[in-house]
Amino acid sequence: MSTPIEVRSGQFRYQQYTLAYELYGADGGMPCILVHGILLDSLLNRALARRFAALGYQVALIDLLGHGKSDRSRDPKEHRVDFYADQVLALLDHLGWSRAVVGGVSLGCITALTVAVKAPQRCAALFLEMPVMEWSAPWAALILSPLLVASRYNQPVQARIARLIGRLPRPPVDWLASAMNAISNDPRVVAAILHGVLVGPIVPTLAERRRLTMPVLIIGHSGDKLHEHRDARSLATQLPNARLLMARSILELRTRPARLWPQIEAFMRAALDAEAAPAAVVADAPRAAPRKPAARKPAVAAERVAARKARPAEVKVAAKAKAKAPARKPAAGKAGTKRAAKRPRTVRR
């Protein structure tokens, strides 16, 4: 029988907002933060959090601003990927975690990538599922823009749909319940999220990506234009320490993870071991032996006396003769010679 996973929920302050999170696993486990996709919430990653917690991680699932149980904002300026990354860093500070494995899916993926660019020293590894980058951006605008227009300019109808879905009981399937929560969100908040994300920066620059050296696992798939598989493949070549795992569909990891899980588990265990290794090396390192005082060098005067005694007799005689020889007078220059030639001679009679 498997050991039950400890689950807690909490809140923390980010600027003037209160954000929610869930915590899976016992205290002392290797920290990990997973971020949901756009308009979804922490329910999307619950099954993954339980699996990671069983490996020895303590996993935090954050609800970004405007999502899940966190505060709402109808201002598009508050909904940007770089601001979402700041919220993840604020949760790290709140939990007292100096480093963590940071990951996410879709919007959560590029948020985790932005966290790594902002604070690479705080990312032990990255778990990036379905990146949305240069190849996916046109399709993201094409797919999400109609929803943005409907949420902005057809709010009465969207609000009725949201209220109707909000009254329905949630199914036991976490990812499906997360999708229902997204549909039941306030259309004004939905419009603000879509507006802010599409207008703001979506992904770090290529130069910033190439500077990331931590271990990275990238999961992509084909058949989904919102998460173009070419983005996953190109990102795997841009990050120097990345490996690529291709899923068969957008829902394979959520519905049938058996094929993907062995490689994911191997990656997460390697990150766990790599983070524990430096501490073990420091704890087991033997103490350095005390240094012996260096032997003093003999006096310089004594060395000179010994050197004089060791010199042969011929050298001593030559040195004495050189000391008795009179000093030579400096030779007269050309100018002095000319002056002497101009003096008149005195003739004695």
NULOPA-210664 format. One record per residue (C-alpha): x, z, y. Coordinates in Angstrom, 3 decimals. Each point is the difference from the previous one (the first is absolute). Layout:
NULOPA-210664
(pt (X Z Y))
...
END
This chain:
NULOPA-210664
(pt (0.000 0.000 0.000))
(pt (1.436 -1.037 3.373))
(pt (0.646 2.628 2.652))
(pt (-2.608 -0.099 2.799))
(pt (1.301 -1.217 3.341))
(pt (-0.319 2.396 2.909))
(pt (-2.002 -1.584 2.834))
(pt (-0.389 1.318 3.539))
(pt (-1.258 -1.401 3.276))
(pt (1.082 0.740 3.527))
(pt (0.078 -1.092 3.621))
(pt (2.655 -0.352 2.692))
(pt (0.129 -0.872 3.665))
(pt (1.225 -3.327 1.310))
(pt (-0.143 -0.148 3.788))
(pt (-3.640 0.872 0.858))
(pt (-1.330 -0.947 -3.457))
(pt (-0.460 1.853 -3.279))
(pt (1.071 -1.974 -3.064))
(pt (-0.830 0.798 -3.626))
(pt (2.098 -0.193 -3.144))
(pt (-0.096 0.921 -3.688))
(pt (2.887 1.549 -1.937))
(pt (0.585 -0.604 -3.710))
(pt (2.523 1.932 -2.085))
(pt (1.709 3.362 0.162))
(pt (2.211 1.210 2.820))
(pt (3.644 -0.846 -0.509))
(pt (-0.664 -3.465 -1.372))
(pt (1.746 -3.027 1.437))
(pt (-1.980 -0.965 3.151))
(pt (-1.925 -3.273 0.077))
(pt (-2.486 -1.408 2.521))
(pt (-2.397 -2.848 -0.821))
(pt (-1.964 -1.872 2.675))
(pt (-3.310 -1.818 -0.576))
(pt (-1.016 -3.515 1.034))
(pt (-1.843 -1.048 3.142))
(pt (-3.500 1.583 0.408))
(pt (0.443 1.837 -3.339))
(pt (1.038 3.633 -0.516))
(pt (2.034 2.346 -2.188))
(pt (-2.364 -0.428 -2.967))
(pt (1.624 -3.374 -0.651))
(pt (3.283 1.621 -1.121))
(pt (-1.319 3.036 -1.877))
(pt (0.678 -1.359 -3.511))
(pt (3.529 -0.983 1.017))
(pt (0.570 3.435 1.539))
(pt (-0.940 1.706 -3.262))
(pt (2.428 -2.187 -1.943))
(pt (2.829 0.684 2.449))
(pt (-0.742 3.737 -0.013))
(pt (0.287 0.003 -3.802))
(pt (3.562 -1.350 0.413))
(pt (1.010 2.946 2.204))
(pt (-1.041 -1.187 3.458))
(pt (-2.103 1.735 2.605))
(pt (-2.093 -2.795 1.481))
(pt (-1.737 0.001 3.378))
(pt (-2.829 -2.473 0.623))
(pt (-0.607 -0.440 3.712))
(pt (-3.156 -1.197 1.739))
(pt (1.226 -1.958 3.008))
(pt (-1.768 0.298 3.345))
(pt (-3.500 -1.485 -0.257))
(pt (0.001 0.098 -3.807))
(pt (-1.383 2.389 -2.617))
(pt (-0.379 3.579 1.181))
(pt (2.264 -0.357 3.042))
(pt (-1.212 -0.135 3.597))
(pt (-1.441 -3.255 1.355))
(pt (1.179 -1.990 2.989))
(pt (-1.812 -2.983 1.496))
(pt (2.988 -1.008 2.104))
(pt (1.902 -2.984 -1.461))
(pt (3.163 1.165 1.739))
(pt (0.131 2.987 -2.363))
(pt (0.001 -2.175 -3.140))
(pt (3.377 -1.627 -0.497))
(pt (2.280 -0.145 -3.021))
(pt (2.849 1.692 1.870))
(pt (-2.377 2.811 1.063))
(pt (-1.157 0.387 -3.601))
(pt (3.680 0.362 -0.958))
(pt (0.313 2.805 2.560))
(pt (-2.941 1.747 -1.702))
(pt (1.823 -0.147 -3.349))
(pt (3.101 1.508 1.596))
(pt (-2.186 2.699 1.577))
(pt (-1.329 0.882 -3.463))
(pt (3.571 0.240 -1.307))
(pt (0.749 2.484 2.789))
(pt (-3.198 1.927 -0.667))
(pt (0.836 0.397 -3.700))
(pt (3.637 0.874 0.740))
(pt (1.329 -2.974 -1.963))
(pt (3.323 -1.348 1.208))
(pt (-0.097 -2.963 -2.420))
(pt (-2.601 -1.648 -2.214))
(pt (-0.837 -3.095 -1.969))
(pt (-2.284 -1.901 2.394))
(pt (-2.407 -2.648 -1.228))
(pt (-3.318 -1.668 0.492))
(pt (-2.206 -2.985 -0.662))
(pt (-0.751 -2.870 2.410))
(pt (-0.181 1.655 3.447))
(pt (1.565 3.060 -1.609))
(pt (2.845 -2.174 -1.288))
(pt (1.018 -1.301 3.427))
(pt (-0.535 3.498 1.431))
(pt (2.480 1.371 -2.555))
(pt (2.416 -2.812 0.864))
(pt (-0.299 0.917 3.681))
(pt (0.646 3.674 -0.836))
(pt (3.230 -1.066 -1.715))
(pt (1.092 -1.949 3.087))
(pt (-0.840 2.875 2.345))
(pt (1.592 2.751 -2.139))
(pt (2.037 -1.431 -2.898))
(pt (1.682 3.366 -0.606))
(pt (-3.383 1.459 -0.976))
(pt (-0.827 -2.615 -2.652))
(pt (1.493 0.676 -3.424))
(pt (-1.654 -3.168 -1.340))
(pt (-2.842 -2.403 0.809))
(pt (-2.987 -0.920 -2.186))
(pt (-1.475 -3.134 1.605))
(pt (-3.153 -1.524 -1.459))
(pt (-1.392 -3.299 1.322))
(pt (1.959 -0.515 3.256))
(pt (-1.727 -1.816 2.861))
(pt (2.645 -1.921 1.957))
(pt (0.698 -3.460 1.401))
(pt (-1.684 -2.029 -2.755))
(pt (-3.077 2.253 -0.107))
(pt (-0.504 0.493 3.748))
(pt (-1.989 -3.239 0.658))
(pt (-2.291 0.750 -2.927))
(pt (-0.409 3.602 1.138))
(pt (-1.166 -1.240 3.406))
(pt (-2.334 -2.527 -1.615))
(pt (-1.543 2.502 -2.445))
(pt (-0.223 3.040 2.251))
(pt (-1.047 -1.682 3.263))
(pt (-3.624 -0.631 -1.104))
(pt (-0.301 3.656 -0.970))
(pt (1.434 0.966 3.380))
(pt (-2.517 -2.226 1.813))
(pt (-2.905 1.332 -2.060))
(pt (1.023 3.627 0.546))
(pt (0.459 -0.556 3.718))
(pt (-2.970 -2.203 0.883))
(pt (-2.482 0.670 -2.810))
(pt (0.186 3.770 -0.032))
(pt (-3.729 0.777 -0.616))
(pt (0.004 -1.918 -3.296))
(pt (3.430 1.289 -1.019))
(pt (-1.067 3.566 0.821))
(pt (-3.084 -0.268 -2.244))
(pt (2.137 -1.272 -2.881))
(pt (2.488 2.815 0.575))
(pt (-2.749 2.646 -0.048))
(pt (-1.520 -1.461 -3.159))
(pt (3.308 -0.036 -1.888))
(pt (0.781 3.465 1.324))
(pt (-3.106 1.444 -1.705))
(pt (0.895 -1.387 -3.423))
(pt (1.750 2.279 -2.510))
(pt (3.652 -0.724 -0.543))
(pt (1.057 -1.272 -3.432))
(pt (2.710 1.766 -2.035))
(pt (2.272 -3.033 0.434))
(pt (2.265 0.964 2.901))
(pt (0.821 -3.484 1.310))
(pt (-3.686 -0.979 -0.020))
(pt (-0.981 3.198 1.817))
(pt (2.704 -0.765 2.575))
(pt (-1.468 -3.461 0.568))
(pt (-3.457 1.521 0.517))
(pt (1.451 2.440 2.534))
(pt (1.486 -2.958 1.876))
(pt (-3.355 -1.778 0.204))
(pt (-1.752 3.161 1.193))
(pt (2.435 0.529 2.901))
(pt (-1.234 -0.214 3.578))
(pt (0.117 -3.715 0.996))
(pt (1.451 0.925 3.389))
(pt (2.919 1.710 -1.754))
(pt (0.360 -2.943 -2.405))
(pt (0.215 -2.387 2.961))
(pt (2.637 2.164 1.686))
(pt (2.138 0.178 -3.162))
(pt (-0.116 -3.753 -0.638))
(pt (0.578 -0.814 3.671))
(pt (2.959 2.338 0.360))
(pt (1.732 -1.010 -3.255))
(pt (-0.387 -3.748 0.618))
(pt (1.237 0.208 3.591))
(pt (2.823 2.493 -0.539))
(pt (3.264 -0.482 -1.921))
(pt (-0.678 -0.606 -3.684))
(pt (3.400 0.102 -1.700))
(pt (3.584 0.935 0.976))
(pt (2.353 -2.820 0.933))
(pt (2.136 -1.753 -2.593))
(pt (3.181 1.590 1.372))
(pt (-1.571 3.470 -0.264))
(pt (-1.080 -0.651 -3.576))
(pt (3.450 -1.140 -1.081))
(pt (1.539 3.267 1.193))
(pt (-2.068 2.090 -2.454))
(pt (2.188 1.075 -2.929))
(pt (-2.200 2.481 -1.888))
(pt (-1.409 -0.930 -3.444))
(pt (-3.201 -2.023 0.286))
(pt (-2.636 -1.060 -2.532))
(pt (-2.209 -2.868 1.206))
(pt (-3.240 -0.880 -1.801))
(pt (-1.571 -3.370 0.758))
(pt (-2.545 -2.281 -1.592))
(pt (-1.306 -3.531 0.288))
(pt (-3.488 -1.268 0.718))
(pt (-0.575 2.091 3.143))
(pt (0.644 -1.610 3.382))
(pt (-0.297 3.300 1.870))
(pt (3.035 1.209 -1.972))
(pt (1.987 -3.227 -0.500))
(pt (2.347 0.264 -2.973))
(pt (2.649 -1.822 2.077))
(pt (0.182 3.047 2.268))
(pt (0.797 2.233 -2.970))
(pt (2.620 -2.450 -1.320))
(pt (1.681 -0.484 3.383))
(pt (0.036 3.738 0.704))
(pt (1.734 0.575 -3.334))
(pt (2.813 -2.324 1.124))
(pt (0.237 1.516 3.485))
(pt (0.432 3.621 -1.102))
(pt (3.451 0.504 -1.561))
(pt (-1.103 2.591 -2.587))
(pt (-3.449 -1.294 -1.001))
(pt (-1.598 -1.064 -3.252))
(pt (-3.205 -2.034 -0.397))
(pt (-2.858 0.657 -2.406))
(pt (-2.777 -2.608 -0.148))
(pt (-3.533 1.142 -0.828))
(pt (-2.622 -2.341 -1.435))
(pt (-2.667 0.878 2.570))
(pt (-0.776 2.151 3.008))
(pt (-1.623 2.659 -2.223))
(pt (2.320 0.059 -3.013))
(pt (1.850 3.150 1.100))
(pt (-3.327 1.742 0.736))
(pt (-1.949 -1.105 -3.079))
(pt (2.521 -0.910 -2.749))
(pt (3.386 1.514 0.896))
(pt (1.404 0.086 -3.566))
(pt (2.074 -3.182 0.365))
(pt (1.456 0.959 3.396))
(pt (0.448 3.729 -0.518))
(pt (3.256 0.029 -2.090))
(pt (1.947 -1.718 2.790))
(pt (-1.644 2.135 2.690))
(pt (0.780 3.167 -1.956))
(pt (3.629 -1.061 -0.485))
(pt (0.362 -0.599 3.741))
(pt (-1.590 3.323 0.952))
(pt (2.110 1.921 -2.523))
(pt (3.161 -1.670 1.309))
(pt (-0.911 1.016 3.554))
(pt (-0.662 3.533 -1.237))
(pt (3.376 0.192 -1.754))
(pt (1.886 -1.529 2.928))
(pt (-1.431 2.558 2.414))
(pt (0.801 2.912 -2.325))
(pt (3.539 -1.170 -0.820))
(pt (1.740 0.910 3.328))
(pt (-1.376 3.556 -0.114))
(pt (1.188 0.437 -3.593))
(pt (3.471 -1.297 0.838))
(pt (0.341 2.409 2.910))
(pt (-1.222 2.958 -2.086))
(pt (2.344 -0.726 -2.933))
(pt (3.086 -0.860 2.017))
(pt (2.899 2.470 -0.612))
(pt (1.352 1.910 2.912))
(pt (3.257 -1.279 1.417))
(pt (3.092 2.079 -0.867))
(pt (1.515 1.883 2.927))
(pt (2.918 -1.781 1.577))
(pt (3.493 1.467 -0.404))
(pt (1.911 0.624 3.201))
(pt (2.532 -2.730 0.663))
(pt (3.686 0.940 -0.380))
(pt (1.769 0.456 3.270))
(pt (2.662 -2.534 0.903))
(pt (3.601 1.294 0.545))
(pt (1.142 0.492 3.536))
(pt (1.110 -3.120 1.822))
(pt (3.243 1.640 1.143))
(pt (0.981 0.795 -3.585))
(pt (-0.589 -3.621 -0.993))
(pt (2.303 -1.216 2.767))
(pt (2.768 2.402 -1.021))
(pt (-0.232 -1.144 -3.589))
(pt (0.124 -3.643 1.117))
(pt (3.201 0.634 2.017))
(pt (1.702 1.625 -2.954))
(pt (-0.883 -2.912 -2.239))
(pt (1.592 -2.664 2.271))
(pt (3.417 -1.403 -1.130))
(pt (3.201 0.809 1.845))
(pt (0.431 -3.540 1.435))
(pt (-3.336 0.264 1.724))
(pt (0.952 3.377 1.510))
(pt (3.333 -1.365 1.376))
(pt (-1.727 -3.043 1.520))
(pt (-2.570 2.231 1.662))
(pt (2.758 2.229 1.530))
(pt (1.936 -3.001 1.298))
(pt (-3.103 -1.419 1.568))
(pt (-0.705 3.296 1.748))
(pt (3.620 0.159 1.494))
(pt (0.049 -3.635 1.248))
(pt (-0.395 -0.345 3.830))
(pt (-3.147 -1.615 1.230))
(pt (0.311 -3.633 1.155))
(pt (-0.573 -0.899 3.625))
(pt (-2.839 -2.399 0.622))
(pt (1.126 -3.588 0.622))
(pt (-0.323 -1.338 3.533))
(pt (-2.803 -2.447 0.564))
(pt (0.215 -3.488 1.519))
(pt (-1.091 1.205 3.410))
(pt (2.893 2.490 0.202))
(pt (2.502 -2.724 -0.937))
(pt (-1.109 -2.263 2.845))
(pt (0.254 2.781 2.560))
(pt (3.563 0.769 -1.059))
(pt (0.952 -3.675 0.394))
(pt (-1.161 -0.105 3.670))
(pt (2.164 2.940 1.160))
(pt (3.031 -1.126 2.112))
(pt (3.431 0.829 -1.349))
(pt (2.345 2.205 2.050))
(pt (3.504 -1.532 0.341))
(pt (2.867 2.415 0.570))
(pt (2.804 -1.205 2.162))
END
